[in-house]
Amino acid sequence: MPRLDRLLAVALAASIAVALSGCAALGIPVPGASTATPTPTATPAAFALDCAVTVSSADLGALLGADASALATPPGITQAVAAGGPLALPAVGGSSCRWKHGEDTLTVQVLPHAAAAWKTLSEANPTVATPGADYDGGVSLGGDCTLAPTISCRTNVLVADAWLSVVLDTSAPGLTEAGFHDVVQRMLPPVTAAVAKAPTPHAGAPLDCAAADLRAELQRAFALPGATTLAIEPTFRIADGVILAPGVTLCQFQPTDDSGTGSGTYLGALSVLPGTAAAYEQLRAAVLAQDPSARSELMTVKGEQVPALVWSGTVEGTSFASVDAMIGSRWVEFQSTDPDDTRSLAIVQWVAANL
């Protein structure tokens, strides 16, 4: 079975008739219509790292060089399904800092309230979650460093109940593995102070991927003999910790034949993320910047009109379409390799009605 990250990168869904009022609601320009930005859905105050405090300028210079610059937007926003992509972390209450100098990069990610996910994933993946560096103030698992031909180091640290992930790829001269861990050690006090103020997440229960009514809707919408789930095989990494966060749903589906046997081929992925208006806005901005054909379709959800963002693209030579919508404070997405986006729209509308 393909690795989860590859499945997520190829998964996607959507395209549909243009609804002008829906386009305006999503900020997609409509001739003759106002371009005013709609009021976003209210969300609780978010946890955010102070990047300049987390990594000092001296440490950043040692890792990437004096000309390193911060990245405001994570890469790959439109290259993965919502629950498996870079916006999932802030959607569930996490935060990240990224810097770049040429091809060299440093990524620091923190997921508060992740002790349960850390325990689950470390116990399920003992060959990956091996003991790491000896930090004062945190427990490290699953780290490694390669020093040639370039330096590639990563570490995971449980800081209080938060998951800290640090990934470095650099050609900085003279940097040693010990030097990398020294920098991470200096991150621990500011990260500990920051996560102590992180709000406790409040989210609805995740959906049951194997629910009979959901699979029946997939069967109906995609005109299939049947549909069943594709297993998700998480490993020990912060992205999989995000999938285990409260209120997160990530389901992958495959068609079945007349006998009910799974075909092994990929149909699509359903993501539901909690409290994500800001993250959803980042997705919308990235989509509108890259896809001139992106458009909106209005859905009727519990008697109200809700706009869905419909867009498409290509990842590694595979075409995809995606339907995304904010339903209250939850981001719902269905992505599929099926080019008929009306089918994906039907799934998003059905899920929205059943939240």
Secondary structure as UniProt FT lines:
FT   HELIX           4..10
FT   HELIX           20..26
FT   TURN            31..32
FT   HELIX           51..54
FT   HELIX           57..64
FT   TURN            66..67
FT   STRAND          69..70
FT   TURN            75..76
FT   HELIX           77..79
FT   HELIX           82..84
FT   TURN            86..87
FT   HELIX           88..91
FT   TURN            92..93
FT   STRAND          95..101
FT   TURN            102..103
FT   STRAND          104..111
FT   HELIX           115..124
FT   TURN            126..128
FT   TURN            136..137
FT   STRAND          139..146
FT   STRAND          151..159
FT   TURN            160..161
FT   STRAND          162..170
FT   TURN            173..174
FT   HELIX           177..195
FT   TURN            196..197
FT   TURN            209..210
FT   HELIX           212..221
FT   TURN            222..223
FT   STRAND          226..230
FT   HELIX           238..243
FT   TURN            246..247
FT   STRAND          249..256
FT   TURN            258..259
FT   STRAND          268..274
FT   HELIX           277..290
FT   TURN            292..293
FT   STRAND          295..301
FT   TURN            302..303
FT   STRAND          304..315
FT   TURN            316..317
FT   STRAND          318..327
FT   TURN            328..329
FT   STRAND          330..336
FT   HELIX           341..354
//
